[in-house]
Amino acid sequence: MFTIEKTIPRALGRAGRLTTAHGTIETPAFVAVGTKATVKALTVEQIKETGAQVVLGNTYHLYLEPGEKIVQKAHGLGKFMGWSGPTMTDSGGFQVFSLGAAFGKKVSKVRAQPSYIRRNVGGSGKLVQIDEDGVNFKSYKDGSGHRFTPERSIEIQHKIGADIIFAFDECTSPDAPRAYQKEAMERTHRWATRCLVAHQQLTHNRQQQMLFGIVQGGRFEDLRKKSAKTIGKMGFNGLGIGGSFEKEDIGNAVRWVNEILPTEKPRHLLGIGEPTDLFAAVENGCDLFDCVAPTRQARNGSLYTRRGRLNITNSSYRTDFTPVEKNCGCYTCLNFTRAYLAHLFHSNEILANTLASIHNLYFIVHLVKEMRTAILDGSFARLKKDFLHTYKN
């Protein structure tokens, strides 16, 4: 069940509460990504201490290792990893993109600036072949062959047992031409129908799970709106917004969709987690977000502050005995200095990844919590202005 508590005046943003089988999520909320039933370098207690309310696992990776049957025998994702709160799984559809059109190339789902170089823009890449019925792919671990269909994705996600699961979709490259974006979108719509049928057939003998459909359409306004109309009319419990975006236009792309999607259902923006993007997404009506960026950047020594990211490996921080961020309440900032973290990274100590990840995840989780509080007290516009005035990417 999803309830809206308050909205942003003259905007689509809202604060709400999403009730799941394992607890209520106060929205907007940032979802910690635990790809293989672990948020890299962090224990479950450390994840909780960052303030994260929900953890997302990756269907593709959990299918390959340890396998969905083992997670099922452990009584589901939460029990398996020792997490008592709400859980989510993605559909595996993003791997169609990351192992297909984007394999071996520096192409992400968000394009920083316009590019007219076509990089394997079709649906077939080194490890993936897409057809109408599903996807053939090779394991990145051992090269063995596997196949996902919409029905198989739902079956796997039911066995993994997350509270919120997603319909199987095709995420396209930002560089894919309009013709292929349209083809992939229409295929995603057909797959969505099949996912709903499979979910309904499996739900009667399992604990209730919420199924979210995914809007696609790439960077094209008319395709996005068409997809929102189609997916929004289906019987999903919530809606996901997936696919590729222009970096400078995420807010508009989200608005195109959320002006059409039913207001009473929660909306999850897949794979977006940069602070500036989050402000645009919240203002334009998104409720949930997941992204590996905070912890991935942390492991590379890139740490969030109110003035932007800093590279802790820079020599200037070796003798800087202040916390990463003044007035930050995370365990790292309360107990350690920039100099200590710089030392850990230069010494290749494993603890560097843990302390940096704690800080970055805390920073993003609490930034979104600030947005929620600001919506409730009517100060969102001021918070956004003040933050973006000092934050530099």
Secondary structure, 3 states (H helix, E strand, C coil): CEEEEEECCCCCCEEEEEEECCEEEEECEEEEECCCCCCCCCCHHHHHHCCCCCEEECHHHHHHCCCHHHHHHCCCHHHHHCCCCCEEECCCHHHHHHHHHCCCCCCCCEECCCCCCCCCCCCCCCCEEECCCCEEEECCCCCCEEEECHHHHHHHHHHHCCCEEECCCCCCCCCCCHHHHHHHHHHHHHHHHHHHHHHHHHHCCCCCCEEEEEECCCCCHHHHHHHHHHHHCCCCCEEEECCCEEHHHHHHHHHHHHCCCCCCCCEEEECCCCHHHHHHHHHCCCCEEECCHHHHHHHCCEECCCCCCEECCCHHHCCCCCCCCCCCCCHHHHHCCHHHHHHHHHCCCHHHHHHHHHHHHHHHHHHHHHHHHHHHHCCHHHHHHHHHHHCCC
